[in-house]
C-alpha cells in the first residue's frame, strides 16, 4: 500500500529537502543520547560503561520503533512526523533535568538506607529516557524514507535517506565533544537540540499540513513547548546552578523530600566554570564538618594565618579534589615524606597533575629545588588557580614561582616523549573513575616514568583507596612492580587517634568521654590518604632528614607514627592485578553505584 501523504504534499517537497531533514534529525537524536550518556557518566562514573549501555539501548529501541511503525498508520505521513518531533522535542529537553532530579532523589534515598530503591529510580529513569528517544527515532526513520520515496515519485531513495541519517549521526558525534560540550552546559545543549526538533514539527504543521485537523490544538502545543524551551535557554545558567547545588547539598533535603524542588537559598551558590576537558566547581559549605572544632588541635595553619579560607572544596566533574580546611594533611605527607626519607633534596622535579597548585606550594619551600616542570592537561584550571581568590589563597601563589615551568599537555603523551631526567617525579592525578584516567596508573605509563628518573631518584604518587581497600593496594603495587620498579613503599597520612587537646575541646563542648574519644578517633581515621614511593633501584638505607621548612601538621612524631602503622607492602606482583592500557583493572567503582560529592 502506498503511503498516504495527503494534500499532494509530495509535490511540494523535493527529495533533497527530505535528505536534509533526515540528516538534521539524526544529528538531534544522537545528541540526545550523548547528553544522557554524559550525564550518566558524571552522576554514576564509569564513562565507557554508560556510553556503551546508552548506545546499545538506543539502537535496540530504534529497531523496536522501526517495527512498530507499520502498526501506526493513522493520519498522513506529515501528521505522524509532526507528532514524533513534538514528542522528541519534549523528551529530549526534559532528559537532563529528569536525570538530575532522579539522581538527587537516589542520593536522598541512599542517606535513608534505601540504596536499591534509589538506584532503581535513577537508572530506571535513565534507561526509560534512552529507550523512548530510541523508539521515536526508530519510528521517525521509516517516515522519512516513505516521504523521500513519495517526493521522488517513481525513484526509490531509501539508501539515500539512510545515508543522510548516518551522516547526521556522524555530525552529532563530532559536534557534541568538539563544539557543544566545551562551550555550553548539558541543559543548554538539550534545549537547543529540542528547539530543532520543534522547528521541524512546526514546518510540518505550517507548510506541509495546510488542511490539518485540530490546527489550533497543535499550535497551542507547539506554543507551550516553544515557551518552555525559550525559558530553559534564557534561564539555563541559574537552572544548572540549582542542579549543581542539589548535587553538593542534597542532604539538605534528607529530612523533608518535599523540599526537593526548593531553591536551597540557605547555602552558598557554587562557583562553576568549564574548560574543554572538565567542569570545575568551587563549593563553600558554611556549616562545615563536626570535627571543625578540632582543627587547631592538630594543625597550626589557621593559627599562623587566620585569613586562610575555611570549608571551600574543589571538585572536578563532580569528583572531590580537596577541601581548604584539611588539604595540608594530604599535601604535606605527599610532598615531604619522600624528601624527609631521602638522602638529599631533589634538584630537578617533575610534577604531573596538581593543577590547583597546593602540592607545588609545598615543594617551592625547598630552596635547593632548582626547577619544577609542571604538566597539567587543563590550562583553564591552572589559570583559575592563579586568579581565583580561594585557590590563590590555598596555593599562596606557588604557580607564579620563577622555578615553575608549566606545560599544558596530556600526561601520558608528555612522559612518553619527554627527554632529560628528574630527581623526583610527583604524580597527582584524580581518582580513577573511567578508563581514560586509568591509563595514568597503567604499567605502560609507569614504564615511561621510570625511564625519566635520574639515578637515585624517586617517584611518588597519590593512590586513592590504597589505605582502605586491599585489592586496590594490590593493583597499584603490582602495576608499579610490573613496570620495573624494584622498590615500592606504600604509606598513608597518619595522625594520633588520642589527642589530649582535642579531647579537652570536646569535653568543654559537653561531649561525654566515650563520645569524645570516638569522634577524635574517627577524625584521625578520616584523614588517611594513601601514597606510594617507588624507585628504580634499591636504596642503601632509609634516611631521615629534617626538611627545615615550615610545616603545619606533619611532625617528626607523626612521621614515625606513619611508619609504625605501615600499609602492608606486596612481596610479588599479582599478574591479574596489573593495570594495563590493554587490560585495565581500574576503575574499581561498582557499575550500580551513583556518585555523590562527599
Secondary structure, DSSP 4 states (H G I P E B T S, - for coil): ------TTHHHH--HHHHHHHHHHHHHHHHHHHHHHHHHHHHHH--HHHHHHHHHHHHHHHHHHHHHHHTT---S-HHHHHHHHHHHHHHHHHHHHHHHHHHHHHHHHHHHTT-HHHHHHHHHHHHHHHHHHHHHHHHHHHHHHHHHHHHHTTTS--HHHHHHHHHHHHHHHHHHIIIIIHHHS-HHHHHHHHHHHHHHHHHHHHHTS-TT-TTHHHHHHHHHHHHHHHHHHHHTHHHHHHHHHHHHHHGGGGTT-GGGGGS--TTSPPPEEEE-SS-EEEEEE-TT--GGGGGHHHH--HHHH-TTS--SEEEEETTEEEEETTTHHHHHHHHHHHHHHTSSS--SEEEEEE-TTSHHHHHHTT-TT--EEEEEES-HHHHHHHHHSHHHHHHHTTGGG-TTEEEEES-HHHHHHH--S-EEEEEEE-----SHHHHGGGSHHHHHHHHHTEEEEEEEEEE-TTTTT-HHHHHHHHHHHHHTT-SEEEEEE----S--HHHHHHHHHTT--HHHHHHHHHHHHHHT--EEEEEESS--SS-------S--SS--HHHHHHHHHSPPP--SS--GGG---SSS-------TT------
